[in-house]
Amino acid sequence: MARELRRFSDEQINQANDINIISYAQSRGYEVKKISPRSYKIPGYGGLYIDGNGHRWNCFSRGTGGGAIQFVMEMEGKTWVEAIKQLLGISQDELPFIPPPPKEIEIKSDLEIPEKNDTYKHIFAYLIKTRKLDGDIVNQFVKDKKIYEDTHHNCVFVGYDEENNPKFASVRGTNTNKKFRRDIENSDKGYPFCQEGRSDILCIFESAIDLMSYLTLLKLHGVVEFHHHMLSMGGTSYIPIEKYLEKNPNITNLILCLDSDDEGNFFSQKIREKFGEKYEVARHIPKRKDFNDELVAFSEKARVIEKTKETTVIEEECMV
């Protein structure tokens, strides 16, 4: 290998690894599926994911990954030397253009949260009746001013800084026929929607509704004492995790409660890679796509069972 390494200069090796893996894969006829603004997948290869910048890839089922050189070696069975030769022979003009992933939102001024409505009835109906969240849990977040209804009947989820100033706000529509959600301009993901805990464990979710669904499921299963920290990333982002861990140095364990889909699987692995050396990282995978889907299904099953019991009682009374 030492003799092979001398065939290429550091500049040539870097040039080969600078080839965008997403562009290269598309040019070679691989099916490349975009699963989020920051990640792609090649179906049929055992969970092969590519970062949105096109510089790194991972195949979780095989425990392999790396840059463009390793990609060519893995996918085409080439040696290290053959892979570099092939990549050096490619002109950037030959490759399809792949837009770079979006940058994290730059905060330019103070956050202006949406105007509050004079009622909570729309968000209560949405969160409790539609999303099946426990009423007491929703009420507690409302009392803590982490949830409120705006004048457009949207549900607003709020994150605060150490001085209790709102720094993050995410809006979700309550009309089930029109899906709508967005972060308010100048929101700082470093101050996410969360529930502070007292243990050394942090549970991480993609959304505020999944966080509250998890708490509801715990309550339905009779879990009374639960003191773990819980935060919603508001999608998939390292920023809220990093900031929360900085503020809570006692945390030693992370439980990833992300969605059971391509993006959830991919970002769970990325969190392991980024934080795994310093923290114990485990994953709680929902039985369905996410924990709200699991809660809705659980609630429906409980409703059917209860209705069956009521029917049985009526039939027995009629037979007397």
C-alpha positions as CSV (number, residue, x, y, z in Angstrom):
1,M,0.0,0.0,0.0
2,A,2.9,2.4,0.7
3,R,4.0,2.1,-2.9
4,E,0.4,2.7,-4.1
5,L,0.1,5.8,-1.9
6,R,3.1,7.4,-3.5
7,R,1.3,7.3,-6.9
8,F,-0.9,10.3,-5.9
9,S,-0.1,13.6,-4.4
10,D,-2.2,15.0,-1.5
11,E,-3.7,17.5,-3.9
12,Q,-4.8,14.6,-6.2
13,I,-6.3,12.7,-3.4
14,N,-8.2,15.8,-2.2
15,Q,-9.3,16.5,-5.7
16,A,-10.8,13.0,-6.0
17,N,-12.5,13.2,-2.7
18,D,-14.0,16.6,-3.7
19,I,-16.2,15.0,-6.2
20,N,-19.8,15.3,-5.1
21,I,-21.0,11.8,-4.2
22,I,-24.6,12.6,-5.1
23,S,-23.7,13.9,-8.5
24,Y,-21.4,11.0,-9.1
25,A,-24.0,8.4,-8.1
26,Q,-26.6,10.0,-10.4
27,S,-24.1,10.1,-13.3
28,R,-23.5,6.4,-12.8
29,G,-27.2,5.6,-13.0
30,Y,-27.9,4.9,-9.3
31,E,-31.3,5.9,-8.0
32,V,-30.7,8.7,-5.6
33,K,-33.7,9.6,-3.4
34,K,-33.7,12.9,-1.5
35,I,-35.2,12.2,2.0
36,S,-34.6,15.7,3.5
37,P,-32.8,18.9,2.7
38,R,-29.7,17.5,4.3
39,S,-29.7,13.9,3.3
40,Y,-30.1,11.5,0.4
41,K,-30.5,7.7,0.1
42,I,-29.7,5.1,-2.5
43,P,-32.5,2.5,-2.1
44,G,-31.7,-1.2,-2.2
45,Y,-28.2,-1.0,-0.7
46,G,-28.9,-1.7,3.0
47,G,-29.4,1.8,4.3
48,L,-26.9,3.8,2.2
49,Y,-27.2,7.5,3.0
50,I,-25.3,10.5,1.7
51,D,-25.0,13.8,3.5
52,G,-26.7,16.7,1.7
53,N,-23.3,18.3,0.9
54,G,-22.3,15.3,-1.1
55,H,-19.0,14.8,0.8
56,R,-19.8,11.9,3.1
57,W,-21.8,8.6,3.0
58,N,-22.7,5.8,5.4
59,C,-24.0,2.3,4.9
60,F,-25.3,1.4,8.3
61,S,-26.1,-2.2,7.7
62,R,-22.5,-2.9,6.5
63,G,-20.8,-0.5,8.9
64,T,-19.0,1.3,6.1
65,G,-18.7,4.9,4.9
66,G,-16.4,7.6,4.0
67,G,-15.8,10.0,1.1
68,A,-16.0,9.8,-2.7
69,I,-13.0,7.4,-3.0
70,Q,-14.5,4.9,-0.5
71,F,-17.9,5.2,-2.3
72,V,-16.4,4.1,-5.6
73,M,-14.5,1.3,-3.9
74,E,-17.7,0.1,-2.1
75,M,-20.2,0.4,-4.9
76,E,-18.0,-0.7,-7.9
77,G,-15.5,-3.1,-6.2
78,K,-12.5,-1.1,-7.2
79,T,-9.1,-0.8,-5.4
80,W,-8.1,2.5,-3.8
81,V,-5.8,3.3,-6.7
82,E,-8.5,2.4,-9.3
83,A,-11.1,4.5,-7.5
84,I,-8.8,7.6,-7.4
85,K,-7.9,7.2,-11.1
86,Q,-11.6,7.0,-12.0
87,L,-12.5,10.1,-10.0
88,L,-9.5,12.1,-11.3
89,G,-10.7,11.4,-14.9
90,I,-14.1,13.1,-14.2
91,S,-14.7,16.7,-15.1
92,Q,-17.0,18.7,-12.8
93,D,-18.8,19.8,-16.0
94,E,-19.8,16.2,-16.7
95,L,-21.7,15.9,-13.3
96,P,-25.3,17.0,-12.7
97,F,-25.6,20.1,-10.4
98,I,-26.8,19.4,-6.9
99,P,-27.9,22.4,-4.9
100,P,-26.2,22.7,-1.6
101,P,-28.2,22.0,1.6
102,P,-29.8,25.0,3.3
103,K,-27.7,26.8,5.9
104,E,-29.0,27.2,9.4
105,I,-31.2,30.3,9.7
106,E,-29.2,33.4,10.4
107,I,-30.7,35.4,13.2
108,K,-30.8,39.1,12.2
109,S,-33.0,40.7,14.8
110,D,-35.2,40.0,17.8
111,L,-37.9,37.4,17.6
112,E,-41.5,38.6,17.3
113,I,-43.9,35.8,18.3
114,P,-47.3,35.7,16.7
115,E,-50.1,37.6,18.4
116,K,-52.1,35.6,20.9
117,N,-55.8,34.8,20.4
118,D,-58.3,35.3,23.2
119,T,-59.2,31.6,23.2
120,Y,-57.5,28.2,23.3
121,K,-60.4,26.2,22.0
122,H,-58.9,25.5,18.6
123,I,-55.6,24.2,19.8
124,F,-57.3,22.2,22.6
125,A,-59.5,20.5,20.0
126,Y,-56.6,19.8,17.7
127,L,-54.1,18.6,20.3
128,I,-56.5,16.7,22.6
129,K,-59.2,15.4,20.2
130,T,-57.3,15.0,17.0
131,R,-53.8,14.3,18.3
132,K,-55.1,12.4,21.4
133,L,-52.7,14.2,23.8
134,D,-53.5,14.0,27.4
135,G,-55.5,17.2,28.5
136,D,-53.5,17.6,31.7
137,I,-50.2,17.5,29.9
138,V,-51.4,20.0,27.3
139,N,-52.7,22.3,30.1
140,Q,-49.4,22.2,31.9
141,F,-47.5,23.4,28.7
142,V,-50.1,26.1,28.3
143,K,-49.6,27.2,31.9
144,D,-45.9,27.3,31.3
145,K,-46.5,29.6,28.3
146,K,-44.9,27.1,26.0
147,I,-48.0,26.6,23.9
148,Y,-50.7,29.1,22.9
149,E,-53.2,29.8,20.1
150,D,-52.5,32.7,17.7
151,T,-55.1,34.9,16.0
152,H,-55.2,32.6,13.0
153,H,-56.1,29.6,15.2
154,N,-52.6,28.1,14.8
155,C,-50.8,26.3,17.6
156,V,-47.6,28.1,18.6
157,F,-44.8,26.2,20.4
158,V,-42.3,28.4,22.2
159,G,-38.8,28.0,23.5
160,Y,-37.2,30.4,26.1
161,D,-33.7,31.5,27.1
162,E,-32.3,31.6,30.6
163,E,-34.1,34.9,31.4
164,N,-37.4,33.4,30.2
165,N,-37.5,35.5,27.0
166,P,-39.0,33.8,24.0
167,K,-36.3,32.9,21.5
168,F,-37.9,30.2,19.4
169,A,-41.4,29.8,18.0
170,S,-42.8,27.2,15.7
171,V,-46.4,27.4,14.2
172,R,-48.5,24.5,13.3
173,G,-52.0,24.8,11.7
174,T,-54.9,23.2,13.5
175,N,-56.9,22.6,10.3
176,T,-56.5,18.9,9.7
177,N,-57.4,19.3,6.0
178,K,-54.5,21.8,5.4
179,K,-51.1,20.8,6.8
180,F,-49.2,23.9,7.7
181,R,-46.1,24.4,9.9
182,R,-43.1,26.8,9.9
183,D,-40.6,28.3,12.3
184,I,-41.1,32.0,12.9
185,E,-38.4,34.3,11.4
186,N,-35.5,34.9,13.7
187,S,-36.2,31.8,15.8
188,D,-33.1,30.5,17.5
189,K,-33.0,26.7,17.5
190,G,-30.6,26.9,20.4
191,Y,-33.6,27.5,22.6
192,P,-36.0,24.7,21.6
193,F,-39.4,23.7,22.9
194,C,-38.5,21.4,25.8
195,Q,-39.4,20.1,29.2
196,E,-36.6,20.4,31.7
197,G,-35.8,17.3,33.8
198,R,-33.8,16.3,36.9
199,S,-32.1,13.1,35.7
200,D,-28.9,12.6,33.6
201,I,-30.9,11.5,30.6
202,L,-32.0,13.6,27.6
203,C,-34.8,12.4,25.3
204,I,-34.7,13.9,21.8
205,F,-37.7,14.3,19.5
206,E,-38.2,15.7,16.1
207,S,-41.4,17.6,17.0
208,A,-43.2,19.1,20.0
209,I,-46.2,16.9,19.4
210,D,-44.1,13.8,19.5
211,L,-42.6,14.9,22.8
212,M,-46.1,15.4,24.3
213,S,-47.3,12.1,22.7
214,Y,-44.4,10.3,24.5
215,L,-45.5,11.8,27.8
216,T,-49.1,10.8,27.2
217,L,-48.1,7.2,26.3
218,L,-46.1,7.0,29.5
219,K,-49.1,8.2,31.5
220,L,-51.4,5.7,29.7
221,H,-49.0,2.9,30.6
222,G,-49.0,3.9,34.3
223,V,-45.6,5.6,34.4
224,V,-45.9,8.2,37.2
225,E,-42.3,9.1,38.0
226,F,-40.5,10.4,34.9
227,H,-37.8,13.0,35.4
228,H,-35.8,12.9,32.1
229,H,-35.0,16.0,30.1
230,M,-37.0,16.2,26.9
231,L,-36.5,18.4,23.8
232,S,-37.9,18.9,20.4
233,M,-35.3,19.7,17.6
234,G,-38.0,21.2,15.5
235,G,-37.0,18.9,12.6
236,T,-33.5,17.5,12.6
237,S,-30.7,19.8,13.8
238,Y,-27.7,19.5,16.0
239,I,-28.1,23.1,17.3
240,P,-30.8,22.5,20.0
241,I,-29.0,19.3,21.2
242,E,-25.6,21.1,21.5
243,K,-27.0,24.1,23.3
244,Y,-29.1,22.0,25.7
245,L,-26.1,19.8,26.6
246,E,-24.0,22.9,27.2
247,K,-26.6,24.2,29.7
248,N,-26.9,20.8,31.4
249,P,-23.5,19.3,31.9
250,N,-24.9,16.7,34.2
251,I,-26.5,14.8,31.3
252,T,-24.6,11.6,30.3
253,N,-27.2,9.7,28.3
254,L,-29.1,10.4,25.1
255,I,-32.3,8.6,24.1
256,L,-33.2,9.2,20.5
257,C,-36.9,9.2,20.0
258,L,-36.9,10.1,16.3
259,D,-39.3,9.0,13.6
260,S,-39.1,5.5,12.3
261,D,-38.4,6.5,8.7
262,D,-35.4,7.3,6.4
263,E,-34.7,10.7,7.9
264,G,-35.1,9.5,11.5
265,N,-32.8,6.5,10.9
266,F,-30.2,8.7,9.1
267,F,-30.1,11.5,11.7
268,S,-30.1,9.0,14.6
269,Q,-26.9,7.6,13.2
270,K,-25.4,11.0,12.7
271,I,-26.2,11.9,16.3
272,R,-24.4,8.7,17.4
273,E,-21.4,9.7,15.3
274,K,-21.3,13.3,16.7
275,F,-22.0,12.6,20.3
276,G,-21.2,8.9,20.8
277,E,-17.7,9.4,22.2
278,K,-18.9,11.6,25.1
279,Y,-22.4,10.3,25.8
280,E,-24.2,7.0,26.0
281,V,-26.6,6.9,23.1
282,A,-29.6,4.7,22.8
283,R,-32.7,4.7,20.6
284,H,-36.4,4.2,21.3
285,I,-38.0,3.5,18.0
286,P,-41.8,4.1,17.8
287,K,-43.9,1.1,16.7
288,R,-45.4,3.3,13.9
289,K,-43.9,6.2,12.0
290,D,-43.7,8.5,15.1
291,F,-44.9,8.6,18.6
292,N,-48.0,10.5,17.8
293,D,-49.0,7.9,15.2
294,E,-48.4,5.3,17.9
295,L,-50.5,7.3,20.4
296,V,-53.4,7.7,18.0
297,A,-53.4,4.0,17.2
298,F,-53.3,3.1,20.9
299,S,-56.2,5.4,21.6
300,E,-58.2,4.0,18.8
301,K,-57.6,0.4,20.0
302,A,-58.6,1.4,23.5
303,R,-61.8,3.0,22.2
304,V,-62.7,-0.1,20.2
305,I,-62.1,-2.3,23.3
306,E,-64.2,0.0,25.5
307,K,-67.0,0.0,22.9
308,T,-66.9,-3.8,22.7
309,K,-67.2,-4.0,26.5
310,E,-70.2,-1.7,26.5
311,T,-71.9,-3.7,23.8
312,T,-71.3,-6.9,25.7
313,V,-72.8,-5.4,28.9
314,I,-75.9,-4.2,27.0
315,E,-76.4,-7.7,25.4
316,E,-76.1,-9.4,28.8
317,E,-78.6,-7.0,30.4
318,C,-81.1,-7.7,27.6
319,M,-80.7,-11.4,28.2
320,V,-81.7,-11.1,31.9
